[in-house]
Amino acid sequence: MKRSATLLAFAAATIFSSLVYGAASVGQSAPDFKVKDSNGKEQSLSAYKGKFVVLEWTNPGCPFVQKHYDTGNMPATQKAAEAKGAVWLTVSSTAKDAGDYKAAPDFNAWLKEKGAVPTAALMDDDGKVGQSYGARTTPHMFVISPEGKLVYAGAIDSKPTARKEDVKTATNYVTAALGEAMAGKPITKASSEPYGCSVKY
């Protein structure tokens, strides 16, 4: 009886894990969503059909996120993407009961302080958007084509550390993927292992 209960618990955990982590795959259609942004406006992926879209999972309390914001790397990557015509959606999937959760006004204030310029900041408080994409870490990055296909998923760059000095020598996978995709070229690295703090669903 005890063994059956253990197996059931393991199966449930496995199913939950697959729901949280196994969703969006490169080459497949990116999951659509409807969610309010930090200014109370409803946002959806389908509203941006015909444009490249970058999704960035973030949490201001995470040292890996701080690495990319304190050095100006994430804001610079946002600006470069948007200058090419891409849409940038920063996503907070941090649960409200997490110690480092930021409500919309505080989240906006933090983004402004860091010089961030996302097209919108999504308040995914219930984690549904994050789970549909299998977002695991902050940061975790996704690039979506104008046709709605996922063309990149993974880390922002090639140096999986929280050391700020590593930004200068890292390959920015998001910038590279966007540049190649927009030029109609095959993406050299379409996926990578995301690194950072676990998303606090």
N, C-alpha and C positions, 0 to 999 in steps of 0.2 A: 504493500500500500504506500509506504514511504517512498519507494523507488518510483512509483507511478506519479506521485505528487511532484517529485524532483524533476522527472521528465517533462511533466506538464509545465512546470515553472520555467524550465530551460526553453521549451518550445515557445512559450509566451514571450520570453525575453528575446529569443531569436526573431520572432515575428515583429516585435516592437523595434528591434535594431534595424531590421530590413526596412521598416516603414520610415524610420528616421534617417537612415544612412544610405539606402539603396536606390533612390529614386531616379534622378535625371542622369542620362547617359549621353556622352558626346556623340553627335551624329543623329540623335533622336530629337523629336519635338520638345522644346522646353515647356514645362508646365505653366499654364496660364494661372493668374491669380487676381484677386481683387482685395485690396487692403488700403486702409487709410494711411496717409503720410503724416509727417510731423506737423503739418499745417492744417490737418483735418480734411484734406482733399482725397477722394478715392482714386487710387492708382491701379492700373492693370497692365499686364504685359501686352495684351492684345491692342491696347491704345497706341503702342509704339511700333506696330507692325510696319515694315518697310524701312526700319532703322536698325543699326547695330545697338544692342543693349548690353551694358555691363552691370552685373549684380555683385555687390560687395557686402559680405557679412562682416559686421563690426561690433565691438564692445569697448567703450572708452576705458574700462578698467583693466583691459588685457595688456600686458607688457609688449606683446608682439604687435598689437594694434598701435600702441604708443610709439614703438620703433618707427613705424611708417608715417605716423602723423607728426610726431615731434621733429623728424628730419625734413618734413615737407614732401616726402616721397609720394604718399597717397594723394594729397591735394594736387601735386604736379601731374600725377598719372591721370587723375580726373580731368584736369584742364586740357591735357594733351588729347585725351579721348574725345572730349566734347568739341574741341577745336576741329576735329576731323568729322564732326557730325553725329557722333555716338551719343546715346542717352546713358546716363550713369545713375543707378539706383542703389543707394546705401541702405542696408537692411539691418535693423535691430530685432533679433529674435530672442533677446534676453527676457526671461519670465519676470513678471512684476514682483514676485517674491524673492528674486535674487538680490544679493547685497549691493551689486553694482548696477542695478537697473536704473536707467535714466528715463523719466517721463519726457514727453515731447518737448516742452519748453526748455528743459535742461539739456536734452539731446541737441536741439537747435543751437543753444548757446555754446555747447562744446564744439560743434561743427564750425561755427563762426569764429570761435577763438583759434581754431587750428587752421583757418584759411581754406576749409573744405568747400567745394562747389558742386555737390551732386545735383543732378536734375531734380531729385526728390529723395527724401529720407523716409523709408517705410517703417511703420511701427507694427511689426509682426509679433505682438505681445503673446499671442496664443501659440506661436511657433508653427503655424500651418504652412506658411510659405517656405520656411527653412526646412521643414520635414519633407515637403514635396520635392525639394531639390537635393535633399540629402546633405544639407550644409552641416559640416562637422566642426569647423574651427572658425575662430576670428583671428585674422581674416580668412575667408574662403571666397574664391572668385569664380565667376561664370561669365562667359561671353556668348551672346546669342545673335545669330545672323538676322538680316532683314526678313528672311522667310520663316523665322521662328525656330530655327534649329540651334541646338547647343553646339558650339564649335570649339569652346575651351572650358575646362573645369580644373580647378586646383589651386595651387599657391599663387601669390602675387609675383614671387621671384624665386631665384635659385639658391638663396641663402637662408635655410630654415633655422634662424636664430633670432634672439631678441636683442642682439647687439646692433646699435645704431650705426656703427662704423661699417657694417657689412653692406649697407644699402648701396654705397658707392661702387662696389665691385660685383654686385649681383646682376644677373640678367632678368629684366622685367618681363615675365611671361605674358602678362596682359597686354602691354604695349606691343610686344612682338606679335602676338596672335592677332590683335586688331589690325596692325599694319599689313600683315600678310593676307588676312581675310579681305580687307578692303581693296587690296591690290589684285584680288582674284587668284592668289597663290595658295597652294596647300600650306596648312599650318604645320610648321616644323615640330612643335611640341603642343599637341592638342589637349594633353592632360598631364597632371603632375600630382604628387602627394601634397595635400594642403597641410599647412603647419600653423600652430598658434594655440590659443586657449580653446577648450571645448565650448561649444555653444551651450548656454545655460537655459535649456528648454524648461 
